[in-house]
Amino acid sequence: MQKYKTVMITGASEGIGRSFAETFAKNGHDLVLVARNGLKLQELALELKTKFAIEVHVFPVDLIPVDAAKILFEDIKKAGLQIDILVNNAGMMQVEKLHHCDIDGLNRLIQLNIQSLVNMTYEFIGPMIIRGKGKILNVGSIASFMPTPNFATYGASKAFVLSFTEGIAEELRGTGVSVTCVCPGMTNTKMLDHAEGFEKYIPSFLKADPIELTSQAYKACMKGDVVFLDKLANKVLVQWATHYPRWMVRGVNGIFARFK
């Protein structure tokens, strides 16, 4: 039996979240799938139950409202479920200059990428600490390490995720609960389609397969790694972004943004 039996995955209906569901299911974990689209969740649940002989529970929830995490936590308790691993994957991207952005969409992005992730962690981490075991897996980005002109708020939200993860990883040292930030680069999912044409300039060798990514991220999470980067090219890019002067990194990224 898995030591970490039940895994909750937010944003599980498609993209990296769906791949995480497949990866955890393949490794024998029961699942709690969360996303807004209940029909997609039910279809995925049936597929995974049939293929891997695991238990799958579905909770169609919009995580943007400030009280959504608390309500979901209470619903999970009422259902008699214990969450051993929480995967905070739900997120949004908006690619546009700030002064051209739809402000309502921008605020939803901030609420989902930051507020929801913090609230979900807050609600579910307490029982893990009491039990003396548990894992949190937060999905950041290589954008966590550098400024991202034309999608500045998205990049800043992912920088928050990385900093938040590293901070609470130290707070939780010795509790039996580990926290991992997975920082993918460009991944072949529908979110990449929201890049407003930028994706066509990305060489194919830089685009990750989502199942390959989540399989590697799963291993990093189970080992208790605090930060995980896939692909050598992403690691080199992050080394460049973190070791060269900020004005240079900012300027080079600005050139690429204007080129697009």
Summary of the structure (lengths in Angstrom):
residues: 260
radius of gyration: 17.9
end to end distance: 49.9
largest distance: 52.9
contacts: 867
relative contact order: 0.13
helix: 57%
strand: 14%
